[in-house]
Amino acid sequence: MKMNELFESWLFIGPHPDDVELGCGGTIAKYLNDDVKMHYVIVSPATEDSKNKNIISELKKSAQILGLNLDNITVLNFPRRVLHDYRADIRYKLIEIVKKIDPDVIFTTSPGDLHQDHSLVGEEVLRLFRDRNIIGYEVISSSLDFVSNLYVELDENALKRKMQALTCYKSQGERYYFDMEVIKSLARMRGAQARTRYAEAFKALRLILR
């Protein structure tokens, strides 16, 4: 069963720019077509850090490589690393966005992620949207105890576009997990777990069959 046969409207929520591409970039590249509507929300652009001054333009370039419509990208403006101080405001914003988009499935960071911003976003999404299908994605830097139960097979083209999208984040280039060998190796390992060449791994946090 292909995911685009199950879900027509998808919402990707990232605590920061690059999180969605790291966890879901190949899946977006694989399934984005006229039959699937995709929306992308960033909770904290992290632009208070001077090295991230161009990160929104990097985000847009990355999204274009994946094929995302820039009109479907929403960037909120909560400060990085202290999202817990704005939990109520984030909650209201997410409720407003989900009500407007009405997605069939929401991709989010895992509530068990070690990064405090990642775990908060995952917790709020899982708590708020109990009538929605919710899938947790892997962020290589902080999903250390990530236990996957869902895999999306990637072909060479989807993986290539994911890596091309990630190279748009020049501001993050020195981070060890932005090494394209690391990205490819993770895809190869996850693929081996699913007996395919490449894959992205996810955790089904809530699935509702109707």
SULLIN-V588340 format. One record per helix or strand. SS is the DSSP state (2 for helix, 1 for strand). FROM is the first residue (numbers start at 1). LEN is the number of residues. If there is no record, write none. Layout:
# SULLIN-V588340
ss,from,len
SS,FROM,LEN
SS,FROM,LEN
This chain:
# SULLIN-V588340
ss,from,len
2,3,4
1,9,6
2,19,13
1,37,6
1,44,1
2,50,3
2,55,12
2,70,3
1,73,3
1,77,1
2,83,19
1,105,5
2,116,13
1,133,5
1,150,5
2,156,11
2,170,3
2,176,3
2,180,14
1,198,9
